[in-house]
Amino acid sequence: METVGIISLLPIIVALILSFWTKDALLSLLVGCLIGVVIQNQSVDIFRGLALLLQDALGNADFIWVLAIEVFIGILVAFFMKSGAIHAFVDWINGKKLSKRGTEIMAYLLGIFIFFSDYFSPLYVGNVMRPLTDNAKTSREYLAFVCDCTSAPICCLIPFTSWGVYVAGLVVGVGAIADATMGQAAVVGAFKFNFYCWAILIINGLLAVGIIPHFGPMKKAQKRALETGQVYAEGSNPLLSGELDMIKPNEGIKPNLFLDFVMPAIIIIGVTVGTYIVLGSARTLEAFICAVIYQFVVMWITKKAKVKEMMDTAVLGIKAVMAAILILAMAYCINSITKGLGAPAYLISVTESWMTPFWLLTITFILCALISFLTGSSWGTYAIMLPICLPLAFNLTGGEMGAVVYAAIAAVMGGGCFGDHCSPISDTTILSSLAAGCDHIDHVKTQMPYAICAAVIGCIGYMIMGATI
């Protein structure tokens, strides 16, 4: 891949600086895209360049797939609101008289339960738990952190999610990995070596149960919420649409927690896991379509809702996720322009001399974390780094499968996951802010110290492996 050198990093660096300064992620990403267009085209015809960028970055199956999932998630959440399922769940939990700590543990466990989609998990957990955590005087920043750290990391650990299947496909043909079955086995073997994902999940759990105290910006946010009841900072811009607040359950209709709340999740899990077992590929989008159709039929039969009423509710659900969709679109655009300028290739070129056998695992993890943070794309990082790092690992094992190979796969996956749920231009980071009703940049700032701690633990783990294997 050709690169324009260090200037290839300029669009994303400007976008990051502006996002922290202005707290306006959409504007910051747009400015970064415009700068990238000028650099790439070397002309002032930025409008034509931007139009072409939009077509290239958004007019493809990958973005359309993500867009479709977001649309159906928005509709599903809206149906939850219309059926009264979320209110019923909140009332049921309130009847249990959970403490503040108990509520935060509930949010953590719910995030672990929704393990099958890094898109649905934050939206589901955030929308369900937000009324409960608000009542418990838990900051929106902390809820966003829980949503974020139980989405991508758990998907990264479980081999039969779309993440595991994707990585299994990427490693086929590298070294001794001859087919998809061996690729899947390699991902399973990497499970125990994914130190970063294990660390961030454990840190999250220890914070929830109170074994370790909050620190850094999150400590201030939690103190503010507890002492003042202000769950988000004064002057912040919570990334939350008001459309969901407009959706009210039908009067006189008592929601059924199992039919309206539990069953859609069972359908999504069943379709996702079932299609993976039967077809070898988890059909995530199809799972959400099935859940939406189920909710539509159940509401029509049991709630006696008119078709037009349900369609209006669906439209409100789509509007509710529109802010996140716009930021996601700009994130895809800046990812595209950054790759077009050769930023990943530049980062690799200036660090490939470090790739000695001793430092292989640690440098792989750090480099993947850096690339994924700057691009907001874990899957893009996997596609770039696995073909580079795995041959080096196989060289160390004499071409055989071994701990170094499994650990190298885990280092790439964990490093890519770091950026996926920490970068302000990452899709799951954006969705976590949206679902929790949290200012997007406040979420990034409060989450970062915990993620860095987990990354340090991951680095130490890989250094120890590099020294002992």
C-alpha angles and dihedrals in degrees: 000000000000119000137193090217128237091347087071087075093055098090095052094041091052091047092051094048093047093047092056092042101044099025086221107121096180095053092043093053092047091053090048090051092050091051090049091050091052091049094047098044096033089214141094093245090104095149093061090043092050091050091052090047091053091050093048098043099039104027096077139091095253096059093039089053092052091044092052092050091050091049094051092044089053091050092047093051090047090053089050088056094045094049091049091238095132093046090048091050091048091050090048092051092045088055088060088059094223117192123234089266092046091053092051091048089051090054090050094049092046089054090052090049093055091061100141102076131033087201100050096039099067093041093048097044095042096049094043098044101036096086090047096048091045089055089048090052093243114154120250087231091063093046089052089051091053091047092049099044095049094050116055097020094053091044088050092054100047109079099210098055119101087264094059093044091049094051091044088057093048095054096051110115095021114119113313094349100107104166145009093272091057089044091056090047089053091054090050089050090052092055098092094043096057092106097167096055092045091049097050092047092049092046089050092051094046090051091050095052092042099243091127121032126234117262139183121018091340091062090056092047093050091046091050093051094046097046101037104021088234101137095190130037121270111260093019124131109230111211094229129124120224093217093089090056088059092060112092129178118251112268119253094018117115112211121232110227094206098045097037103034114017101035096060089054090048090051092051093047092044096049093043096048094035095053090047092053096043103033101023091237127085109233099210099165092047089052092057092046089054091049092050092049090048092051091047093053094043092050091047094050104035103027096040089225118166119243092242090052091053092047090052088051091051091052090051089051091054091048090051092063095039094099090055092045091054092051090045090053092052090045090055089049095051090045089054095048092045091053090044090056090050099245094151091049090050093051090049093048094054094046106035091092088066092062097105118151093254094052098036098107097039096046090045091055094045094046093048090049091051095047094046092047093051094044100032088224124115095175091050089051091051091052091051101041107035094067088051102043102037096060088053090051092048089050088059093050096045092251095305130120110259146141092285091056093047091046092049090055090048092048091054092046094046094045091049090048091055092062093039094063100028106043115094088224095053118113097227091047089054093046092049091054090048096049094044093046090236132146103261098226092043087056092051094047096047094045097047099077091054092047091049090052090052090047091053090051089050092051092050090050093053092045090054091049091048090053098045107036 
